[in-house]
Amino acid sequence: MSSEFLAELQWEDGFAIPVANEENKLLEDQLSKLQNERSDLQDQLCDYEDRINAMTAHFKNVNQEFAFTQSLCKAREHEIESEKHFKAIAERELGRVKDEIHRLENEMASIQEKKSDKEEILGITC
């Protein structure tokens, strides 16, 4: 009985209210299309929000990596400066040692010469 009644009202499957005229059918179709479009846009919005959240997290990670890389670079620069400083100290020390060796060689030559002179005076020959 109820199915006959619904058929008389031109009630089709679904939840749509039976329409009285063609204009209302067009409005109902337009409403349905707009609702579908709204649903699609909401899905698209959710997708965009997910992408934005993923990009934001990625950007945060990239910034952290960048800061870490910068700190490593600064540490390496300080290390290089320290190495240059230690190299300069070592070069100065090397210069002092060379001067000391040269002085000692001269002193040794002078002592050897004095020894030779004294041996000559004493008549000792080796």
Beta strands, then each sheet from edge to edge (+ up, - down):
end
